[in-house]
Amino acid sequence: MKCPSTGRFVNSGTGLPLQPLDIGHEDFVALVEPDTALWMLVKKEKLCDTLSDRELMSSFKDRIPDFKLEMQTLRFGLKPSAVYFNPTERCNLNCSYCYIPAAMRKDGEHMSQGKLIDALARLKEYFAKTVHGGRRPQVVFHGAEPMLARDAVFAGIKEFKDDFNFGVQTNATLLDDKAIDFLTSNGVGIGISLDSSVPEIANQTRMTWSGEGVYDQVISTMGKLKGYDSYSVIATITEKNVTHLSDIVDFLHGWEVPTCMLNVVRCTLPGARDVRAADDLSAKHFIAALDRTHELYRETGRKLTVANFANIVIGIIAPPARRLMCDISPCGGGRCFFALAPGGDMFPCSEFIGLPEFKGGNLFEDSIADVIKSPAFNKVTERKVEDIEPCNKCAIRHFCGSPCPAEAHEMNGSMKETGAFCEFYEEQVRYAFRLIADGKESDFLWDNWDKGTKTMFDIKAL
């Protein structure tokens, strides 16, 4: 007969497992229940009293089953609702850190207009079974450079505009006035790329095949997109621009960019690893850039939301409201979204395009439902932090998720290895907790980010 403890004491028997986390705040420390990502902020001088407050700990523990179910659903219960649609393997640029092999980008395959229309029809049929409640599935035309297949892409958007929410991620060099008018008039989300506020830096990593920078073309496009709410700019953090992130923020805010992403370079291919900046340096300048966005917001009343950091904050305060699914384990690849290559081959994420062992099947030959359950997809969807050292002992493992599986596999040799930027993500989480402790977190989030959410547990109400 089993004789479990009564669970009255923290960190013993069946008691509440709480890990104190130094968040770098003068007054507060965090207490985290790692399996559920349930947390509280405690005054440092009250830490011992809090841990020995049995009534408080009992109330905290009572909510564990609800949060376990919520986290279980978020991690393992979601079905695909989006696809990163690569209509061409080719690109007119040869960026130094691109995760798609150069041979594919130079001489790869285009998808014909007929095939693209057929693909969207098949996707529509599949998503009708997985996306409900009046929501539309999302299709993001991604790259390589989707505007090289512009006629096919625009035909697809026109025919299925009532069936999907469309987006385009582009290097911006091929967005002429006609293209911009079509995309904006159809409410298509537009993401473009720019790595620096000055051409001398931006042109070092983003260039044509002949080595010419494209800064001026991107700036011209930004001018044409000013005032369009559904557009964003991605800046990829490398050793070339890492010390200039605050300048990039100033620049983008001045251009009235509504949303940006400051993404550390994904190290899936060796070329990206050659320009990777050190974790501590990336974290230092990333946080400085976040501070600068807050200063600008206070000065002007206009936000520049850094979407990848905002997602970290939301992952702490309201996990199911996350908009991006990279910083959770398993990541969104293969379970919340998948990637489609021009020939119809399906991969868990665009990061895996060019890695044949992660091809799960073909849209035109196989059932999407079968592909989602394929061994190739399972390699990604079954990767979880509980199986990764040292993530399985980390208090913040469900705020970070040890991204990225493609990066871990290619750079470190296994799905059970960490990615490249452990310290970078760790420092983001600490910073986010400091903002929460100071009551500033909403200043870094999208307006109305919490629409449709509800408070399940508020420790202050006890």
FIRO-802701 format. One line per 5 residues: their letters; for each residue x, y, z of C-alpha. Coordinates in steps of 0.05 Angstrom, whole numbers, padded with zeros to 5 digits. Example, Ala and Ser with C-alpha at 12.3 -4.5 7.8 and 13.67 -1.06 7.14 Angstrom:
% FIRO-802701
AS = 00246,-00090,00156 ~ 00273,-00021,00143 .
END
This chain:
% FIRO-802701
MKCPS = 00000,00000,00000 ~ 00029,00067,-00020 ~ 00035,00119,00034 ~ 00048,00186,00000 ~ 00061,00248,00042 .
TGRFV = 00006,00297,00055 ~ 00041,00349,00011 ~ 00041,00403,00065 ~ 00113,00424,00053 ~ 00145,00455,-00008 .
NSGTG = 00197,00413,-00046 ~ 00188,00349,-00005 ~ 00143,00288,-00012 ~ 00082,00307,-00054 ~ 00091,00380,-00036 .
LPLQP = 00091,00436,-00086 ~ 00157,00435,-00127 ~ 00179,00507,-00131 ~ 00244,00534,-00158 ~ 00268,00603,-00137 .
LDIGH = 00294,00642,-00197 ~ 00339,00703,-00192 ~ 00310,00752,-00242 ~ 00361,00807,-00229 ~ 00311,00852,-00194 .
EDFVA = 00329,00894,-00134 ~ 00267,00873,-00094 ~ 00236,00811,-00124 ~ 00252,00739,-00138 ~ 00209,00691,-00178 .
LVEPD = 00182,00624,-00154 ~ 00167,00577,-00212 ~ 00132,00509,-00215 ~ 00170,00485,-00277 ~ 00122,00431,-00302 .
TALWM = 00063,00479,-00308 ~ 00099,00546,-00316 ~ 00058,00571,-00256 ~ 00096,00626,-00221 ~ 00094,00681,-00170 .
LVKKE = 00138,00741,-00154 ~ 00159,00748,-00082 ~ 00194,00803,-00044 ~ 00264,00777,-00028 ~ 00257,00789,00046 .
KLCDT = 00191,00750,00045 ~ 00217,00689,00009 ~ 00225,00643,00069 ~ 00158,00666,00098 ~ 00124,00653,00031 .
LSDRE = 00153,00583,00024 ~ 00130,00565,00094 ~ 00061,00595,00086 ~ 00021,00530,00082 ~ -00045,00563,00067 .
LMSSF = -00016,00602,00009 ~ 00022,00542,-00018 ~ -00040,00499,-00012 ~ -00080,00549,-00054 ~ -00023,00551,-00104 .
KDRIP = -00020,00475,-00107 ~ -00096,00469,-00117 ~ -00089,00502,-00185 ~ -00034,00456,-00210 ~ -00082,00406,-00243 .
DFKLE = -00116,00462,-00283 ~ -00049,00489,-00307 ~ -00022,00420,-00323 ~ -00082,00408,-00367 ~ -00074,00476,-00400 .
MQTLR = 00000,00464,-00413 ~ -00013,00393,-00438 ~ -00065,00420,-00487 ~ -00018,00476,-00510 ~ 00040,00428,-00520 .
FGLKP = 00006,00366,-00547 ~ -00067,00380,-00563 ~ -00064,00432,-00618 ~ -00075,00417,-00692 ~ -00044,00453,-00751 .
SAVYF = -00076,00519,-00769 ~ -00022,00550,-00813 ~ 00026,00534,-00869 ~ 00090,00567,-00891 ~ 00081,00562,-00966 .
NPTER = 00145,00565,-01006 ~ 00123,00576,-01079 ~ 00195,00577,-01103 ~ 00263,00551,-01081 ~ 00297,00609,-01115 .
CNLNC = 00319,00676,-01088 ~ 00348,00737,-01120 ~ 00392,00748,-01059 ~ 00449,00708,-01028 ~ 00445,00728,-00955 .
SYCYI = 00503,00700,-00915 ~ 00460,00667,-00861 ~ 00404,00637,-00902 ~ 00380,00569,-00879 ~ 00362,00545,-00949 .
PAAMR = 00420,00513,-00987 ~ 00452,00558,-01039 ~ 00442,00509,-01096 ~ 00367,00509,-01085 ~ 00364,00585,-01081 .
KDGEH = 00403,00593,-01145 ~ 00373,00540,-01191 ~ 00314,00512,-01153 ~ 00243,00496,-01171 ~ 00184,00543,-01182 .
MSQGK = 00112,00522,-01169 ~ 00067,00535,-01228 ~ 00003,00576,-01220 ~ -00040,00515,-01232 ~ -00002,00475,-01179 .
LIDAL = -00007,00532,-01129 ~ -00082,00538,-01138 ~ -00088,00463,-01131 ~ -00046,00465,-01068 ~ -00089,00519,-01036 .
ARLKE = -00152,00479,-01052 ~ -00122,00418,-01017 ~ -00101,00459,-00958 ~ -00171,00490,-00953 ~ -00201,00420,-00951 .
YFAKT = -00153,00398,-00896 ~ -00159,00460,-00852 ~ -00235,00454,-00854 ~ -00224,00394,-00808 ~ -00174,00427,-00761 .
VHGGR = -00194,00501,-00756 ~ -00262,00517,-00726 ~ -00300,00571,-00690 ~ -00303,00619,-00749 ~ -00227,00626,-00751 .
RPQVV = -00189,00625,-00816 ~ -00125,00585,-00826 ~ -00063,00624,-00843 ~ -00021,00618,-00905 ~ 00046,00655,-00906 .
FHGAE = 00082,00656,-00972 ~ 00153,00647,-00951 ~ 00220,00636,-00980 ~ 00269,00634,-01012 ~ 00236,00695,-01045 .
PMLAR = 00161,00687,-01059 ~ 00157,00748,-01103 ~ 00196,00710,-01156 ~ 00131,00671,-01164 ~ 00089,00734,-01158 .
DAVFA = 00037,00719,-01212 ~ 00021,00651,-01182 ~ 00020,00678,-01111 ~ -00026,00736,-01129 ~ -00073,00689,-01167 .
GIKEF = -00077,00645,-01105 ~ -00092,00703,-01059 ~ -00146,00729,-01106 ~ -00181,00662,-01112 ~ -00178,00642,-01038 .
KDDFN = -00182,00710,-01004 ~ -00244,00690,-00966 ~ -00214,00624,-00942 ~ -00147,00642,-00912 ~ -00111,00698,-00877 .
FGVQT = -00052,00711,-00923 ~ 00017,00737,-00908 ~ 00080,00747,-00949 ~ 00151,00746,-00921 ~ 00196,00779,-00972 .
NATLL = 00264,00812,-00979 ~ 00226,00873,-01006 ~ 00268,00883,-01068 ~ 00213,00861,-01116 ~ 00155,00899,-01084 .
DDKAI = 00138,00951,-01136 ~ 00078,00998,-01131 ~ 00031,00949,-01165 ~ 00050,00892,-01119 ~ 00043,00936,-01057 .
DFLTS = -00025,00961,-01080 ~ -00049,00889,-01091 ~ -00024,00864,-01023 ~ -00049,00922,-00982 ~ -00117,00926,-01016 .
NGVGI = -00127,00853,-01000 ~ -00105,00860,-00927 ~ -00045,00814,-00935 ~ 00006,00816,-00879 ~ 00074,00838,-00905 .
GISLD = 00140,00822,-00872 ~ 00205,00850,-00899 ~ 00277,00844,-00877 ~ 00328,00897,-00858 ~ 00388,00884,-00813 .
SSVPE = 00413,00954,-00799 ~ 00395,01027,-00801 ~ 00458,01042,-00842 ~ 00477,01011,-00910 ~ 00549,00997,-00890 .
IANQT = 00524,00945,-00840 ~ 00460,00922,-00874 ~ 00495,00906,-00939 ~ 00546,00860,-00906 ~ 00497,00803,-00895 .
RMTWS = 00440,00817,-00944 ~ 00464,00822,-01016 ~ 00453,00799,-01087 ~ 00490,00740,-01118 ~ 00540,00790,-01146 .
GEGVY = 00553,00819,-01077 ~ 00514,00883,-01083 ~ 00475,00908,-01022 ~ 00400,00920,-01025 ~ 00392,00971,-00969 .
DQVIS = 00367,01027,-01014 ~ 00313,00983,-01045 ~ 00287,00961,-00977 ~ 00284,01033,-00952 ~ 00245,01053,-01013 .
TMGKL = 00195,00998,-00999 ~ 00189,01019,-00926 ~ 00170,01088,-00949 ~ 00114,01060,-00991 ~ 00088,01016,-00934 .
KGYDS = 00086,01072,-00883 ~ 00017,01075,-00852 ~ 00000,01003,-00868 ~ -00015,00969,-00801 ~ -00004,00897,-00825 .
YSVIA = 00069,00901,-00839 ~ 00131,00886,-00800 ~ 00207,00886,-00806 ~ 00253,00829,-00786 ~ 00324,00845,-00767 .
TITEK = 00369,00784,-00760 ~ 00419,00791,-00704 ~ 00491,00773,-00724 ~ 00560,00794,-00704 ~ 00555,00848,-00757 .
NVTHL = 00497,00886,-00726 ~ 00491,00862,-00654 ~ 00520,00926,-00623 ~ 00472,00969,-00665 ~ 00405,00940,-00643 .
SDIVD = 00384,01003,-00607 ~ 00399,01043,-00669 ~ 00355,00996,-00710 ~ 00298,01007,-00660 ~ 00305,01082,-00666 .
FLHGW = 00306,01078,-00741 ~ 00245,01032,-00747 ~ 00206,01074,-00698 ~ 00222,01136,-00738 ~ 00195,01101,-00800 .
EVPTC = 00131,01085,-00762 ~ 00140,01010,-00768 ~ 00085,00980,-00725 ~ 00119,00914,-00708 ~ 00189,00886,-00714 .
MLNVV = 00226,00823,-00697 ~ 00298,00822,-00673 ~ 00315,00749,-00686 ~ 00380,00716,-00669 ~ 00407,00682,-00731 .
RCTLP = 00385,00609,-00737 ~ 00448,00566,-00741 ~ 00420,00509,-00783 ~ 00472,00518,-00837 ~ 00547,00532,-00828 .
GARDV = 00544,00600,-00861 ~ 00498,00626,-00806 ~ 00545,00600,-00752 ~ 00601,00641,-00782 ~ 00564,00705,-00767 .
RAADD = 00532,00685,-00700 ~ 00543,00734,-00643 ~ 00559,00709,-00573 ~ 00500,00698,-00526 ~ 00520,00748,-00474 .
LSAKH = 00533,00802,-00526 ~ 00467,00788,-00561 ~ 00428,00790,-00495 ~ 00461,00854,-00472 ~ 00445,00893,-00536 .
FIAAL = 00377,00860,-00546 ~ 00354,00883,-00476 ~ 00383,00952,-00489 ~ 00341,00955,-00553 ~ 00279,00935,-00513 .
DRTHE = 00293,00990,-00463 ~ 00298,01038,-00521 ~ 00230,01017,-00548 ~ 00201,01034,-00480 ~ 00234,01102,-00479 .
LYRET = 00206,01117,-00547 ~ 00137,01095,-00527 ~ 00139,01140,-00465 ~ 00164,01198,-00507 ~ 00116,01192,-00565 .
GRKLT = 00058,01148,-00543 ~ 00071,01103,-00603 ~ 00094,01031,-00593 ~ 00144,00992,-00634 ~ 00128,00921,-00611 .
VANFA = 00185,00872,-00615 ~ 00142,00812,-00630 ~ 00190,00756,-00611 ~ 00201,00786,-00542 ~ 00127,00802,-00534 .
NIVIG = 00114,00729,-00545 ~ 00162,00711,-00487 ~ 00124,00759,-00441 ~ 00057,00729,-00462 ~ 00085,00659,-00452 .
IIAPP = 00096,00678,-00379 ~ 00032,00715,-00363 ~ -00017,00679,-00410 ~ 00015,00617,-00443 ~ -00044,00598,-00489 .
ARRLM = -00045,00669,-00518 ~ 00024,00661,-00551 ~ 00024,00681,-00624 ~ 00090,00649,-00643 ~ 00106,00576,-00628 .
CDISP = 00182,00573,-00630 ~ 00193,00586,-00556 ~ 00156,00525,-00529 ~ 00170,00451,-00531 ~ 00151,00416,-00574 .
CGGGR = 00156,00475,-00620 ~ 00101,00491,-00669 ~ 00135,00456,-00727 ~ 00092,00398,-00751 ~ 00038,00408,-00699 .
CFFAL = 00014,00481,-00704 ~ 00040,00493,-00774 ~ 00080,00460,-00829 ~ 00120,00481,-00889 ~ 00106,00467,-00962 .
APGGD = 00161,00466,-01014 ~ 00150,00483,-01088 ~ 00146,00411,-01110 ~ 00094,00396,-01058 ~ 00141,00364,-01008 .
MFPCS = 00120,00377,-00936 ~ 00167,00392,-00878 ~ 00152,00408,-00804 ~ 00181,00478,-00813 ~ 00217,00518,-00867 .
EFIGL = 00281,00509,-00828 ~ 00280,00436,-00849 ~ 00273,00449,-00924 ~ 00337,00421,-00955 ~ 00342,00366,-00902 .
PEFKG = 00312,00304,-00937 ~ 00304,00263,-00874 ~ 00252,00313,-00850 ~ 00208,00306,-00911 ~ 00142,00277,-00886 .
GNLFE = 00108,00267,-00953 ~ 00081,00305,-01012 ~ 00018,00347,-01013 ~ -00002,00322,-01083 ~ 00011,00249,-01068 .
DSIAD = -00004,00238,-00994 ~ -00058,00253,-00943 ~ -00039,00314,-00902 ~ -00065,00279,-00840 ~ -00017,00221,-00854 .
VIKSP = 00042,00268,-00865 ~ 00029,00302,-00799 ~ 00036,00234,-00765 ~ 00097,00212,-00806 ~ 00163,00191,-00773 .
AFNKV = 00197,00252,-00804 ~ 00147,00299,-00770 ~ 00149,00259,-00705 ~ 00223,00273,-00699 ~ 00204,00346,-00687 .
TERKV = 00137,00340,-00652 ~ 00165,00290,-00602 ~ 00224,00334,-00583 ~ 00211,00361,-00513 ~ 00252,00395,-00459 .
EDIEP = 00241,00338,-00410 ~ 00289,00297,-00453 ~ 00343,00351,-00461 ~ 00400,00365,-00414 ~ 00403,00414,-00378 .
CNKCA = 00333,00437,-00398 ~ 00299,00383,-00358 ~ 00324,00415,-00294 ~ 00311,00487,-00315 ~ 00257,00529,-00281 .
IRHFC = 00241,00568,-00344 ~ 00239,00509,-00392 ~ 00168,00524,-00414 ~ 00182,00598,-00426 ~ 00240,00582,-00473 .
GSPCP = 00228,00513,-00503 ~ 00301,00504,-00522 ~ 00294,00527,-00594 ~ 00307,00510,-00650 ~ 00302,00435,-00666 .
AEAHE = 00331,00443,-00736 ~ 00388,00483,-00706 ~ 00399,00433,-00650 ~ 00400,00375,-00699 ~ 00446,00406,-00750 .
MNGSM = 00492,00445,-00704 ~ 00495,00401,-00643 ~ 00480,00333,-00673 ~ 00415,00311,-00641 ~ 00343,00330,-00626 .
KETGA = 00361,00318,-00553 ~ 00411,00374,-00553 ~ 00399,00448,-00539 ~ 00398,00500,-00593 ~ 00450,00554,-00600 .
FCEFY = 00426,00610,-00554 ~ 00410,00584,-00484 ~ 00436,00644,-00447 ~ 00403,00692,-00495 ~ 00334,00663,-00481 .
EEQVR = 00349,00658,-00407 ~ 00364,00732,-00403 ~ 00301,00749,-00441 ~ 00259,00712,-00389 ~ 00294,00746,-00331 .
YAFRL = 00283,00814,-00363 ~ 00209,00797,-00376 ~ 00200,00780,-00302 ~ 00232,00846,-00282 ~ 00182,00883,-00326 .
IADGK = 00125,00845,-00294 ~ 00151,00860,-00225 ~ 00152,00934,-00243 ~ 00083,00932,-00276 ~ 00111,00951,-00345 .
ESDFL = 00096,00888,-00384 ~ 00036,00917,-00423 ~ 00081,00971,-00452 ~ 00117,00917,-00491 ~ 00056,00880,-00518 .
WDNWD = 00008,00890,-00575 ~ -00053,00933,-00559 ~ -00112,00888,-00540 ~ -00066,00828,-00536 ~ -00111,00799,-00481 .
KGTKT = -00176,00803,-00519 ~ -00213,00738,-00508 ~ -00170,00716,-00450 ~ -00191,00708,-00377 ~ -00154,00707,-00311 .
MFDIK = -00150,00636,-00285 ~ -00107,00650,-00224 ~ -00085,00714,-00190 ~ -00040,00704,-00130 ~ -00054,00775,-00107 .
AL = -00127,00757,-00097 ~ -00112,00705,-00044 .
END
